[in-house]
Amino acid sequence: MSNPAYSLLQATLQQFDHIADRVDLDPATRALLRLPVRAFQFTIPVRMDDGRMRIFEASRIHHNDARGPCRGGLRFHPHEGAENVRALAMLMTWACAVVDLPLGGSMGGVACDPHDLSPMELERLCRGWVRQMGPNLGPTWDVPGPDLMTNAQHMLWMLDEFETLRASRSPGFITGKPVGLGGSLGRNEATGYGVMITVREALRDLGLDPSATRASVQGFGHVAQHAIALYHRLGGRATCVACWDHEDRVSHAYRRREGIDLEELRSIANAFGEIDRRQAEAHGYEVLPGEAWLEQDVDILVPAALESQITAENVGRIPPRVKIIAEGANGPTTSEASLRLRDRNLVVIPDILANAGGLVCSYFEQVQGNMNYYWRQDEVLGKLDVQMTDAYLAVRERKREPTLDLRDAAHVIAVTRVAQACRERGWA
């Protein structure tokens, strides 16, 4: 669970102000980039299966589109609010810029729990979201995609509603669709693979062989599962994963010291990446409290769940052996924890770089949809590797400046690129 007392927006703005000071950003550009260019808050009436009407609160934020159409996910979560969505949209702008995509940042959220909705209710909710946002969506304006607790089926319902309203085919409108219906091969793997591509490069910088390393992962959704898959292919072993248990209403960590069996855990997890505790115990996994993932004696930690998971209160529990933290989630490390980690000289691969693989492949899907020509999986993943590696190397090169860590270096590159686009357009 995220920390309700922690403000991701406040932390995101604080990081931006820090970078704006460092690059001596002029007042007008600073003011422009602190605020979204557009913000939408609305309600979605949905007729439930029992005939009653239920009203869902929703939002969509366009942070900045100076470099191109907005791109950002859509989250279904019971505690998703407009402030959090605004912070995530800003992070999307920086993520698109740091991997040099011709896109801006957006994000959307609906306050709901998909566990408690039937497939028909979810379909009505998805179509209602598009009807409310339709005039402000499109491949040249704002391109949604899946995020927390949304999936390819949700995206397909939204595409169908959008095309019905427009009376035309528009496969580039939304990303994360099923393969064969406008989706890109490699899209499911992209975010997790992107995380591990940056880890691979960081291990190379440290002179470490991946096969001599171990990792602990928070989360077991698409990002975590594919990150673990590529990490195992590189020769490493994940020994612990943590995820939410909807039945117990608490998170658990599942540990096997010799290494987890990824396919085994996948076979006992539901569509939301929640592992069945009883079956895990039957398969011989140690079941530990959720935060135990952070305390494992491993080389690599991968927070790939929610924001504000590494905090000032628990950062001291990270073992001395840990050398790399790769932020597969958005904003998983609080500002105070980041300062503590910097003092320890840990390599922290920031979220705007580490988890940008999904953005990169979403851009590829958008391009393929607009061309109506689709690439093979090896082409997609090869292009992803090149884009993510180039971005990591550029951030590492910028880090050579005194007093910069990887987080600050990534933000310097991103903010500078977006600010330049705003100035060249005459916005500031």
C-alpha positions as CSV (number, residue, x, y, z in Angstrom):
1,M,0.0,0.0,0.0
2,S,1.2,3.6,-0.6
3,N,1.7,6.0,2.3
4,P,-1.4,8.2,2.5
5,A,0.6,10.9,4.3
6,Y,3.1,11.1,1.4
7,S,2.3,13.5,-1.5
8,L,3.8,12.3,-4.8
9,L,2.9,15.7,-6.3
10,Q,4.8,17.6,-3.7
11,A,7.8,15.3,-4.1
12,T,7.6,15.6,-8.0
13,L,7.4,19.4,-7.8
14,Q,10.3,19.5,-5.3
15,Q,12.4,17.5,-7.6
16,F,11.5,19.8,-10.6
17,D,12.3,22.9,-8.6
18,H,15.7,21.5,-7.6
19,I,16.5,20.8,-11.3
20,A,15.1,24.2,-12.4
21,D,17.5,25.9,-10.0
22,R,20.4,23.8,-11.3
23,V,19.8,24.6,-15.0
24,D,18.9,28.2,-14.2
25,L,15.4,27.9,-15.8
26,D,13.8,31.3,-16.5
27,P,10.7,32.2,-14.4
28,A,8.2,31.9,-17.2
29,T,9.3,28.5,-18.3
30,R,9.5,27.3,-14.7
31,A,5.9,28.5,-14.1
32,L,4.7,26.8,-17.3
33,L,6.3,23.4,-16.5
34,R,5.1,23.4,-12.9
35,L,1.5,23.3,-14.1
36,P,-0.5,21.1,-16.5
37,V,-1.5,22.6,-19.8
38,R,-5.0,21.0,-19.4
39,A,-6.7,19.3,-16.5
40,F,-10.0,17.4,-16.7
41,Q,-12.1,16.2,-13.7
42,F,-15.4,14.5,-14.4
43,T,-17.8,11.8,-13.4
44,I,-18.8,8.6,-15.2
45,P,-22.4,7.2,-14.6
46,V,-22.4,3.5,-15.0
47,R,-25.4,1.2,-14.8
48,M,-24.5,-1.8,-12.6
49,D,-25.6,-5.4,-13.3
50,D,-28.3,-5.1,-10.6
51,G,-29.8,-2.1,-12.4
52,R,-28.7,0.7,-10.0
53,M,-26.7,3.6,-11.2
54,R,-23.2,4.2,-9.7
55,I,-21.1,7.4,-10.2
56,F,-17.4,7.1,-10.6
57,E,-15.0,10.0,-10.2
58,A,-12.3,10.3,-12.9
59,S,-9.6,12.6,-14.1
60,R,-7.2,13.1,-17.0
61,I,-4.2,15.5,-16.9
62,H,-2.2,16.8,-19.9
63,H,1.0,18.0,-18.4
64,N,2.9,19.3,-21.4
65,D,2.7,18.7,-25.2
66,A,5.5,20.9,-26.5
67,R,7.4,17.9,-27.9
68,G,4.4,16.1,-29.3
69,P,1.0,14.5,-28.5
70,C,0.5,13.6,-24.8
71,R,1.1,10.0,-23.9
72,G,0.2,8.4,-20.5
73,G,-1.6,5.5,-18.8
74,L,-5.0,5.1,-17.3
75,R,-5.3,3.7,-13.8
76,F,-8.1,2.0,-12.0
77,H,-7.5,2.2,-8.3
78,P,-9.9,2.9,-5.4
79,H,-7.6,5.6,-4.0
80,E,-6.6,7.3,-7.3
81,G,-7.1,11.1,-7.0
82,A,-6.5,14.1,-9.3
83,E,-3.4,15.2,-7.3
84,N,-1.7,11.9,-7.8
85,V,-2.6,11.8,-11.5
86,R,-1.2,15.3,-11.9
87,A,2.2,14.1,-10.5
88,L,2.2,11.0,-12.7
89,A,1.5,13.1,-15.8
90,M,4.5,15.3,-15.0
91,L,6.7,12.2,-14.6
92,M,5.4,11.0,-18.0
93,T,6.6,14.2,-19.6
94,W,10.1,13.7,-18.2
95,A,10.1,10.0,-19.1
96,C,9.2,10.7,-22.7
97,A,11.9,13.4,-22.9
98,V,14.7,11.4,-21.2
99,V,14.3,8.6,-23.8
100,D,13.9,11.2,-26.5
101,L,10.4,10.4,-27.7
102,P,8.4,13.1,-29.7
103,L,5.7,13.0,-27.0
104,G,4.5,14.8,-24.0
105,G,3.1,13.5,-20.7
106,S,-0.4,12.7,-19.5
107,M,-2.1,10.4,-17.1
108,G,-5.7,9.4,-16.2
109,G,-7.3,7.7,-13.3
110,V,-10.7,6.3,-12.2
111,A,-11.5,5.8,-8.5
112,C,-12.7,2.2,-8.6
113,D,-11.6,-1.3,-7.6
114,P,-11.8,-3.6,-10.6
115,H,-11.9,-6.6,-8.2
116,D,-15.4,-5.6,-7.3
117,L,-16.7,-5.0,-10.9
118,S,-18.0,-7.6,-13.3
119,P,-16.7,-7.7,-16.9
120,M,-19.8,-5.9,-18.2
121,E,-19.6,-3.2,-15.6
122,L,-15.9,-2.7,-16.5
123,E,-16.8,-2.4,-20.1
124,R,-19.5,0.2,-19.4
125,L,-16.9,2.1,-17.3
126,C,-14.3,2.1,-20.1
127,R,-16.8,3.2,-22.7
128,G,-18.1,5.9,-20.4
129,W,-14.5,7.2,-19.8
130,V,-14.1,7.6,-23.6
131,R,-17.4,9.3,-24.0
132,Q,-16.5,11.9,-21.4
133,M,-12.9,12.5,-22.7
134,G,-13.5,11.7,-26.4
135,P,-13.1,15.3,-27.8
136,N,-9.7,15.6,-26.0
137,L,-8.3,12.3,-27.1
138,G,-6.7,11.0,-30.3
139,P,-3.5,10.0,-32.0
140,T,-2.4,13.6,-32.6
141,W,-3.7,14.9,-29.2
142,D,-3.5,12.4,-26.3
143,V,-2.8,8.7,-26.5
144,P,-3.9,6.6,-23.5
145,G,-2.5,3.2,-22.5
146,P,-2.8,0.6,-19.8
147,D,-1.4,1.3,-16.3
148,L,-2.3,0.1,-12.8
149,M,-5.1,-2.5,-12.9
150,T,-6.0,-1.8,-16.5
151,N,-5.2,-4.2,-19.4
152,A,-5.5,-4.9,-23.1
153,Q,-9.2,-5.7,-23.0
154,H,-9.9,-2.4,-21.3
155,M,-7.9,-0.6,-24.1
156,L,-9.8,-2.5,-26.8
157,W,-13.2,-1.5,-25.4
158,M,-12.0,2.1,-25.3
159,L,-10.7,1.9,-28.9
160,D,-14.0,0.5,-30.1
161,E,-16.0,3.3,-28.4
162,F,-13.7,6.0,-29.8
163,E,-14.0,4.6,-33.3
164,T,-17.8,4.3,-33.0
165,L,-18.0,8.0,-31.9
166,R,-15.7,9.1,-34.7
167,A,-17.2,6.7,-37.3
168,S,-13.7,5.8,-38.5
169,R,-10.8,3.4,-37.8
170,S,-8.1,4.9,-35.5
171,P,-5.8,2.2,-34.2
172,G,-3.2,4.8,-33.2
173,F,-5.7,6.3,-30.7
174,I,-4.7,4.0,-27.8
175,T,-1.9,1.6,-27.0
176,G,-1.6,-1.7,-25.1
177,K,-4.3,-3.3,-27.3
178,P,-4.4,-7.1,-28.0
179,V,-2.0,-8.4,-30.7
180,G,-4.0,-8.9,-33.9
181,L,-6.3,-6.0,-33.0
182,G,-3.8,-3.2,-33.4
183,G,-1.5,-4.1,-30.5
184,S,2.3,-4.4,-30.9
185,L,4.3,-7.6,-30.3
186,G,6.6,-7.0,-27.3
187,R,4.3,-4.5,-25.6
188,N,3.7,-6.8,-22.6
189,E,7.4,-7.3,-22.1
190,A,8.5,-3.8,-22.8
191,T,8.4,-2.0,-19.4
192,G,9.9,-5.0,-17.5
193,Y,12.5,-5.5,-20.1
194,G,13.4,-1.8,-20.1
195,V,14.0,-2.0,-16.3
196,M,16.4,-4.9,-16.8
197,I,18.2,-3.3,-19.8
198,T,19.1,-0.4,-17.6
199,V,20.1,-2.8,-14.8
200,R,22.3,-4.7,-17.3
201,E,24.1,-1.5,-18.2
202,A,24.5,-0.5,-14.5
203,L,26.0,-4.0,-13.7
204,R,28.4,-3.5,-16.6
205,D,29.5,-0.1,-15.1
206,L,30.0,-1.8,-11.8
207,G,32.0,-4.6,-13.3
208,L,29.5,-7.3,-12.1
209,D,28.5,-10.4,-13.9
210,P,24.7,-10.7,-13.8
211,S,25.0,-14.5,-13.1
212,A,26.7,-13.6,-9.8
213,T,23.9,-11.4,-8.6
214,R,20.5,-11.9,-6.8
215,A,17.4,-9.7,-6.8
216,S,14.3,-9.0,-4.7
217,V,11.2,-7.5,-6.5
218,Q,8.2,-5.7,-5.2
219,G,5.1,-6.4,-7.3
220,F,4.1,-9.3,-9.6
221,G,2.3,-7.6,-12.4
222,H,3.4,-7.4,-16.0
223,V,6.3,-5.1,-15.2
224,A,7.7,-7.3,-12.4
225,Q,7.1,-10.6,-14.2
226,H,8.9,-9.6,-17.4
227,A,11.7,-7.9,-15.5
228,I,12.3,-11.2,-13.7
229,A,12.1,-13.1,-16.9
230,L,14.8,-11.1,-18.6
231,Y,16.9,-11.0,-15.4
232,H,16.8,-14.8,-15.3
233,R,17.8,-14.9,-19.0
234,L,20.8,-12.7,-18.2
235,G,21.8,-15.3,-15.6
236,G,20.7,-13.7,-12.3
237,R,18.2,-15.2,-9.9
238,A,15.3,-13.4,-8.2
239,T,14.9,-14.9,-4.7
240,C,11.9,-12.9,-3.4
241,V,8.8,-11.2,-4.7
242,A,6.1,-9.3,-2.9
243,C,2.6,-8.5,-3.9
244,W,-0.9,-7.5,-2.6
245,D,-3.2,-10.3,-1.4
246,H,-6.8,-9.1,-2.1
247,E,-8.3,-11.9,0.0
248,D,-6.1,-11.2,3.1
249,R,-6.2,-7.4,2.4
250,V,-2.4,-7.2,3.1
251,S,0.8,-7.7,1.1
252,H,3.0,-10.8,1.4
253,A,6.6,-11.5,0.3
254,Y,7.3,-14.9,-1.1
255,R,10.9,-16.2,-0.8
256,R,12.8,-19.1,-2.0
257,R,16.5,-18.7,-1.2
258,E,17.8,-20.7,-4.2
259,G,15.6,-18.6,-6.5
260,I,11.9,-18.4,-7.4
261,D,10.3,-20.4,-10.2
262,L,8.7,-17.7,-12.4
263,E,6.4,-20.0,-14.3
264,E,5.3,-21.7,-11.1
265,L,4.4,-18.4,-9.5
266,R,2.6,-17.2,-12.6
267,S,0.5,-20.3,-12.5
268,I,-0.8,-19.5,-9.1
269,A,-1.3,-15.7,-9.6
270,N,-4.5,-14.0,-10.8
271,A,-4.9,-11.5,-13.6
272,F,-3.8,-8.7,-11.2
273,G,-0.5,-10.4,-10.4
274,E,-1.7,-11.4,-6.9
275,I,-0.2,-14.7,-5.8
276,D,-2.4,-17.2,-4.0
277,R,-0.8,-17.5,-0.5
278,R,-2.0,-21.0,0.3
279,Q,-0.7,-22.4,-3.0
280,A,2.6,-20.6,-2.6
281,E,3.0,-22.2,0.8
282,A,2.1,-25.6,-0.7
283,H,4.9,-25.1,-3.3
284,G,7.4,-24.5,-0.6
285,Y,7.7,-20.7,-0.5
286,E,8.4,-18.9,2.7
287,V,5.6,-16.4,3.2
288,L,6.9,-13.2,4.9
289,P,5.4,-9.8,5.7
290,G,5.1,-7.6,2.6
291,E,7.9,-5.2,3.5
292,A,10.4,-8.1,3.8
293,W,11.2,-7.7,0.1
294,L,13.3,-4.7,1.0
295,E,15.3,-6.5,3.6
296,Q,16.6,-9.4,1.5
297,D,20.4,-10.0,1.2
298,V,20.5,-9.4,-2.5
299,D,22.4,-7.2,-5.0
300,I,19.4,-5.6,-6.7
301,L,16.1,-4.3,-5.5
302,V,13.3,-3.6,-8.0
303,P,10.3,-1.7,-6.6
304,A,7.7,-2.3,-9.3
305,A,4.4,-1.7,-7.6
306,L,3.1,1.6,-6.1
307,E,4.7,5.0,-5.2
308,S,6.3,5.8,-1.9
309,Q,7.5,2.3,-1.0
310,I,11.0,3.2,0.0
311,T,10.7,5.8,2.8
312,A,12.7,7.5,5.5
313,E,11.3,5.0,7.9
314,N,12.4,1.8,6.1
315,V,15.4,2.9,4.0
316,G,17.7,2.0,6.8
317,R,16.6,-1.7,6.5
318,I,18.2,-2.1,3.1
319,P,21.1,-4.5,3.5
320,P,24.7,-3.4,2.8
321,R,25.0,-5.9,0.0
322,V,22.5,-4.0,-2.2
323,K,24.2,-2.2,-5.0
324,I,21.4,-1.2,-7.4
325,I,17.8,-0.1,-7.0
326,A,15.9,0.0,-10.3
327,E,12.6,1.9,-10.0
328,G,10.1,-0.1,-12.0
329,A,7.2,1.8,-10.4
330,N,6.4,5.5,-10.6
331,G,7.8,7.4,-7.6
332,P,8.6,4.4,-5.4
333,T,11.2,6.3,-3.4
334,T,10.4,9.3,-1.3
335,S,12.6,12.5,-1.3
336,E,14.0,11.8,2.1
337,A,14.8,8.2,1.2
338,S,16.5,9.4,-2.0
339,L,18.9,11.6,0.0
340,R,19.8,8.7,2.3
341,L,20.4,6.4,-0.6
342,R,22.7,9.0,-2.2
343,D,24.7,9.2,1.0
344,R,25.2,5.4,0.7
345,N,26.5,5.7,-2.9
346,L,23.9,3.2,-4.1
347,V,23.1,3.2,-7.9
348,V,19.5,4.3,-8.1
349,I,18.1,4.0,-11.6
350,P,15.3,6.6,-11.5
351,D,11.7,5.8,-12.5
352,I,11.7,8.2,-15.5
353,L,14.5,6.1,-17.0
354,A,14.1,2.6,-15.6
355,N,10.4,2.2,-16.4
356,A,10.3,4.1,-19.7
357,G,10.4,0.9,-21.8
358,G,6.6,0.8,-21.8
359,L,6.5,4.3,-23.1
360,V,9.0,3.5,-25.8
361,C,7.0,0.4,-27.0
362,S,3.7,2.4,-26.8
363,Y,5.3,4.9,-29.1
364,F,6.2,2.0,-31.4
365,E,2.6,0.7,-31.3
366,Q,1.3,4.2,-32.1
367,V,3.6,4.4,-35.1
368,Q,2.7,0.9,-36.3
369,G,-1.0,1.7,-35.9
370,N,-0.8,4.9,-37.8
371,M,1.2,3.1,-40.7
372,N,-1.0,0.0,-40.5
373,Y,2.2,-2.0,-40.7
374,Y,3.4,-4.1,-37.8
375,W,6.9,-5.3,-36.9
376,R,8.1,-8.7,-35.7
377,Q,8.7,-9.2,-32.0
378,D,12.5,-9.3,-32.4
379,E,12.4,-6.0,-34.3
380,V,10.3,-4.4,-31.5
381,L,12.5,-5.7,-28.7
382,G,15.7,-4.9,-30.6
383,K,14.6,-1.3,-31.1
384,L,13.6,-1.1,-27.5
385,D,17.0,-2.3,-26.4
386,V,18.7,0.4,-28.6
387,Q,16.5,3.2,-27.3
388,M,16.8,2.3,-23.6
389,T,20.6,1.7,-23.8
390,D,21.1,5.0,-25.6
391,A,19.1,6.8,-22.9
392,Y,21.0,5.1,-20.1
393,L,24.3,6.0,-21.6
394,A,23.3,9.6,-22.1
395,V,22.2,9.8,-18.4
396,R,25.4,8.2,-17.3
397,E,27.4,10.7,-19.3
398,R,25.5,13.6,-17.8
399,K,26.1,12.1,-14.4
400,R,29.9,12.9,-14.8
401,E,29.1,16.4,-13.8
402,P,30.0,17.1,-10.2
403,T,27.2,16.5,-7.5
404,L,24.9,14.8,-10.0
405,D,23.5,11.3,-9.4
406,L,21.5,9.3,-12.0
407,R,18.2,10.8,-10.8
408,D,19.3,14.4,-11.1
409,A,21.1,13.6,-14.4
410,A,18.0,12.1,-16.0
411,H,15.9,15.1,-14.9
412,V,18.4,17.6,-16.2
413,I,18.2,16.0,-19.6
414,A,14.4,15.8,-19.6
415,V,13.7,19.3,-18.2
416,T,16.2,20.9,-20.6
417,R,14.7,19.2,-23.6
418,V,11.1,20.1,-22.7
419,A,12.1,23.7,-21.8
420,Q,13.8,24.1,-25.1
421,A,10.7,22.9,-27.0
422,C,8.5,25.4,-25.0
423,R,10.9,28.3,-25.8
424,E,11.2,27.4,-29.5
425,R,7.4,27.3,-29.8
426,G,7.2,30.8,-28.2
427,W,5.4,29.6,-25.1
428,A,7.9,31.0,-22.7
